[in-house]
Amino acid sequence: MALLKYCNRNGCNKLVPQGVRYCKEHTVNKTAENRERHKEYDAHCRNQTAKAFYNSSEWKATRARVLARDTGIDIYLYITEGRVVPADTVHHIVELMEDYSRRCDLDNLISISEATHSMISKAYKDEIKKAQMQQTLRECISEYKKRLAG
């Protein structure tokens, strides 16, 4: 018999198998709620210039070029820890809204994993840590290029 737990929805007392978050009723409602929440955020909060850029063929081509240059790995973790982790994100070192002209500058872009991106985003919230992190990311790209060259 499988272990059971309560549905994660606040106030719901239905049992679901371990590893499943919501009962059938709240899985459907949760998806609809998320869709509505994202729609609301897109309409009123999201930066429309950034949204248009990230949906553009220019960005998709640049992103693919950066991932290819970095052989699809998280450059930050590779240089700082020696670990090879697949990259699924391309990060702007100087943020898009900070200097829009550098949006496709290959020296301003680095391949990283989602976990690394979360860590970098936290550092970017403090101006001193942001400057330090930006310098570290530039050094990571430079070191990676040196290692690839020889």
C-alpha positions, 0 to 999 in steps of 0.5 A: 500500500502506498504512503498517503499525505494530505493535498497541499491545498490549504484546507483540503483534507483529501489524501493523495499518494506521496510525491503528488502535491494536489488532489485531482480537483486542486490540480485543475484549479491550480493550473487555471489559477496560475494561468490567470495569475501569469496573464494578469502579471503579463498585462500589468507588471511585466516589462513589455520591451523585455518581453518582446525582446525575449520572444524575438528571433534575434534573442533566440539566435543569440541565446543558441550562439552563447549556449554553443560557445559555452558547450551547453554547460554552466560556466560559473560552476565549471570555473568556480567549482570544477563541476560540469552541470548542463546550462538551461539559461543565458544570463545578461551580466549587465542587465537588459534594462540597465544597458539595452544596447548590450542585449546581444553582446556575447561578452555580456552573456554567460550560460548557467543553470537555473540554480546558478541563476537564482543565486546570481539574482540574489547577489544582484539585489545588493549593489556591492554584491552585484558589482562583485558578481558581475566581475566574477562572471566576466572572469569566468568567461575569460578563463573559460575561453583561455581553457578552450583555446589551449 
